[in-house]
Amino acid sequence: MKKTAFAAIDVGTTTVAVSLIDENGHIIAKSGLLNPQHVFGSDVISRITLSERKNNLARMYEMIIESISGELLRLSEENEAEVVCGIISANTTMASIILDRSIDSLGRAPFECPYDENLTIKLLDGRPFTVIAGTSAFIGADACIGAYTLFGNPSDENVVMMDLGTNGEMILKKNDELFAVSAACGPAFENSTRASGIYGKTTLSAIAYLIKRGELSRELLLTEDFIENGRDVCISGTRIHLTEKIIRSIQLAVAAIYSSLIFLIRSAGLKTEDIERLYISGGFGFHMSLSDAVTLGMIPESLLDRTVVSGNTSLSGAEELLRNDKILLDKAYTGGELSEEVFKEYDIFRKSIKTLAAGGNSEYEELYLKSMTFNKR
C-alpha cells in the first residue's frame, strides 16, 4: 500500500526543488533540477521580454508544468508514495507562469502583480497544488515565506533576510513592522560566467583573491592589459577567466545589494548596528563565501558575526506550512484542497509587508553611486 505524501515545491528562475513529506511531517524525499525555461534566458527580465513573442509564454508554462509533474511522479514511484496535494513557492514571475497568467505587467511600470491571492492549480490527474502569493511584483512568495519562517523568534526585534539568487529581495522586521525592497542585481551572481560552467560564488572568490593580492584596484581602475586580455585565476582547482565585462557586472550587482540593504535599514528608522541578525538565503546566498562578500563590500563588515546562511528558505518555508501546527492529513487535508487555516498566519504576515520603492529615490541613488567600488563598508 502506498504511503500518503504532500509536496513542497520551490520554483526558482534557475532551479526547481521538491520535497515529499509524509503524514507525520517527516521529509521522505528531496530533489533538485534545472528549470527548463533557462532556454528563454537566465533571468526574469529575459523571460518577461521573450514571453511577449509568438507562443513563448505557453511554451514556458508547458515546460515548467511538465517538469514539476515529471519529478513528482519520479519521486512518488521511487518512494512508493501517493502525492495528494502540495504547496508551490516561487518568485512572482515564475508563479505567474505556473498559473498561466500573462507577465507583461511585470516588465513595465507600474509593475503590477498578475495575482495577489493563494491560488490552486491541478497536477497529477487533478491533485490540488496551492501556489502561494507574495506581497508585490518584485517581493515574491519565495522571499515572503522564507522571511515568515525565519522571523518566528519573538526575541529577535530587528532582523533582515536577503534572498540572493537571480533576484535580490530583502525583508526587514522591526519589532512588529515589516519592510521590503528589491535589488536590481540581475543574473550576475549566479550566471556571470555560466558559458564556461562557472557560477557566481567562484567569480566572487576570484575577484576577492585579486583584490587581496593587490592585483585589482578596489576603486576598479582597470589596467589596459586587464581590459584587453582579462585575467586567469585559479580558485580551489577551478580556473576562471575574468574579463572587464564580468568585473563590471559584479560591480553593479554588489552596489545594488549593498545600497538596497542600507536603504532598507535606514527607511525603517534603524542603523546597521541595530540589526541583530542578517539571514542570507537563496541559491547563490547558500554557496557564497561571507568573507568574499565582505571583501567586495556587498555586506557591511560589522554584520559579519551576525550573519547566518540559511539555505533555501523558500522550500523550507513551504515545508513548514505543510507541517503547520502538525496538521496534515487529519486536519489540513480533507480529500480536496489544503484548509485555508494552513495559510491564515502566512497571509497576515505577507499582507503586512510595506514594499519600498528604491528606484527614483534620491537617497537610494546616492547610496548606489557611492557603492560602485569594492571597498569594504
Order of alpha helices (4+ residues) and beta strands (2+ residues): beta-beta-beta-alpha-alpha-beta-alpha-beta-beta-alpha-beta-beta-beta-alpha-alpha-alpha-beta-beta-alpha-beta-alpha-alpha-beta-alpha-alpha-beta-alpha
